[in-house]
Amino acid sequence: MGTRLYFNMAEHTTISAKVPALMRELGDAGRPGYSARNRQAQQAQVKTVLDTPVMSAARGQDSRSSQLPESWTVLEVEEWLRKIRCGECCATFRDNGIDGIALSGLHRMTTDPSYLHEALTQDLGITQLGQRLRLIEELHRIF
């Protein structure tokens, strides 16, 4: 990253041409209003979900190794379901091989709520509206 920070600042055309690439390189840290506190709060929220004994044991390692929901195993998804009070869905999710990547796909389906409700009801057998709504809300929280 450091080499891209050095450019001729004497010409205003050079600066305006280089700033967009620099902002992309810096990512969130370059956005106005972003602070290290924002990143720490986001990481703490993910860590809270992951810091359970079952999830640590399922990974067989330190609980910080699998922080992104997309990288969760089927066992970690089951632990998450229990945490959000949807433990009745564990067998269905396990039987359908719903891991972190599949959860991400479910989250993308939230752009069409009627299709998502239909898929949850017919494909996964989640007939209780409260469970479907809780699951959808929690998907929004983790993604």
C-alpha positions as CSV (number, residue, x, y, z in Angstrom):
1,M,0.0,0.0,0.0
2,G,2.7,2.5,0.9
3,T,4.2,2.9,-2.6
4,R,0.9,4.2,-3.9
5,L,0.8,6.9,-1.3
6,Y,3.8,8.6,-3.0
7,F,2.8,10.7,-6.0
8,N,3.5,14.2,-7.2
9,M,1.2,16.5,-5.3
10,A,2.4,19.6,-7.2
11,E,-0.2,19.1,-9.9
12,H,-3.9,19.1,-8.9
13,T,-4.7,16.8,-11.9
14,T,-2.4,14.1,-10.5
15,I,-4.1,14.3,-7.1
16,S,-7.6,14.0,-8.4
17,A,-6.6,11.1,-10.6
18,K,-4.9,9.2,-7.8
19,V,-7.4,9.7,-4.9
20,P,-10.1,7.2,-6.1
21,A,-7.5,4.4,-6.4
22,L,-6.1,5.3,-3.0
23,M,-9.5,5.3,-1.4
24,R,-10.2,1.8,-2.9
25,E,-6.9,0.6,-1.5
26,L,-7.5,2.0,2.0
27,G,-11.0,0.5,2.1
28,D,-13.1,1.3,5.1
29,A,-10.2,3.1,6.8
30,G,-10.3,5.8,4.1
31,R,-14.0,6.5,4.4
32,P,-15.1,9.8,6.1
33,G,-16.4,9.1,9.6
34,Y,-14.7,5.7,9.9
35,S,-12.7,5.0,13.0
36,A,-10.9,2.1,14.6
37,R,-13.7,2.1,17.1
38,N,-16.2,1.2,14.3
39,R,-14.0,-1.7,13.3
40,Q,-13.6,-2.9,16.9
41,A,-17.4,-2.8,17.4
42,Q,-18.0,-4.8,14.3
43,Q,-15.4,-7.4,15.3
44,A,-16.8,-7.6,18.8
45,Q,-20.3,-8.3,17.4
46,V,-19.0,-11.2,15.3
47,K,-16.9,-12.5,18.1
48,T,-19.9,-12.6,20.5
49,V,-21.7,-14.9,18.0
50,L,-18.6,-17.1,17.7
51,D,-17.5,-17.3,21.3
52,T,-19.4,-20.4,22.4
53,P,-17.8,-23.6,23.5
54,V,-19.7,-25.7,21.0
55,M,-18.5,-23.5,18.1
56,S,-14.9,-23.6,19.4
57,A,-15.0,-27.4,19.8
58,A,-16.6,-27.9,16.3
59,R,-13.6,-26.1,14.8
60,G,-11.2,-27.8,17.1
61,Q,-9.3,-24.6,17.6
62,D,-9.5,-21.0,18.8
63,S,-12.9,-19.4,18.4
64,R,-11.5,-16.5,16.5
65,S,-10.4,-18.6,13.6
66,S,-13.8,-18.5,11.8
67,Q,-15.1,-15.0,12.2
68,L,-16.9,-14.6,8.9
69,P,-20.4,-16.3,8.7
70,E,-19.6,-17.3,5.1
71,S,-16.9,-19.6,6.5
72,W,-19.1,-21.4,9.1
73,T,-19.5,-25.1,9.0
74,V,-22.9,-26.9,9.3
75,L,-22.2,-27.4,13.0
76,E,-21.5,-23.7,13.4
77,V,-24.7,-22.8,11.6
78,E,-26.6,-25.2,14.0
79,E,-25.0,-23.4,17.0
80,W,-26.1,-20.1,15.6
81,L,-29.7,-21.4,15.1
82,R,-29.8,-22.5,18.7
83,K,-28.5,-19.1,19.8
84,I,-31.2,-17.2,17.9
85,R,-33.9,-19.5,19.3
86,C,-34.5,-21.5,16.1
87,G,-33.0,-24.7,17.3
88,E,-36.0,-26.7,15.9
89,C,-34.5,-25.9,12.5
90,C,-31.2,-27.6,13.1
91,A,-32.1,-31.0,11.7
92,T,-33.5,-29.4,8.6
93,F,-30.5,-27.2,8.0
94,R,-28.2,-30.2,8.6
95,D,-30.1,-32.4,6.2
96,N,-30.0,-29.8,3.6
97,G,-26.3,-29.1,4.1
98,I,-26.8,-25.4,5.0
99,D,-23.4,-24.0,5.9
100,G,-22.1,-20.4,6.0
101,I,-22.1,-20.1,2.2
102,A,-25.7,-21.3,1.9
103,L,-26.7,-18.9,4.7
104,S,-25.2,-16.1,2.6
105,G,-27.3,-17.3,-0.3
106,L,-30.4,-17.2,1.9
107,H,-29.5,-13.7,2.9
108,R,-29.4,-12.7,-0.7
109,M,-32.9,-14.0,-1.2
110,T,-34.2,-11.4,1.2
111,T,-34.4,-9.0,-1.7
112,D,-37.6,-10.8,-2.6
113,P,-39.3,-11.5,0.8
114,S,-42.2,-13.5,-0.7
115,Y,-39.8,-15.9,-2.4
116,L,-37.7,-16.2,0.7
117,H,-40.8,-17.0,2.9
118,E,-41.9,-19.6,0.3
119,A,-38.5,-21.2,0.2
120,L,-38.2,-21.3,4.0
121,T,-41.7,-22.8,4.2
122,Q,-41.8,-25.3,1.3
123,D,-38.1,-26.2,0.9
124,L,-37.0,-26.1,4.5
125,G,-40.3,-26.8,6.2
126,I,-40.2,-23.8,8.5
127,T,-44.0,-23.3,8.9
128,Q,-44.0,-21.0,11.9
129,L,-44.1,-17.4,10.9
130,G,-42.2,-16.3,14.0
131,Q,-39.3,-18.6,13.2
132,R,-39.1,-17.4,9.6
133,L,-39.2,-13.7,10.7
134,R,-36.6,-14.3,13.5
135,L,-34.3,-16.2,11.0
136,I,-34.6,-13.3,8.4
137,E,-33.8,-10.7,11.0
138,E,-30.8,-12.6,12.3
139,L,-29.6,-13.1,8.7
140,H,-29.6,-9.3,8.3
141,R,-27.5,-9.0,11.5
142,I,-24.7,-11.3,10.5
143,F,-24.4,-10.3,6.9
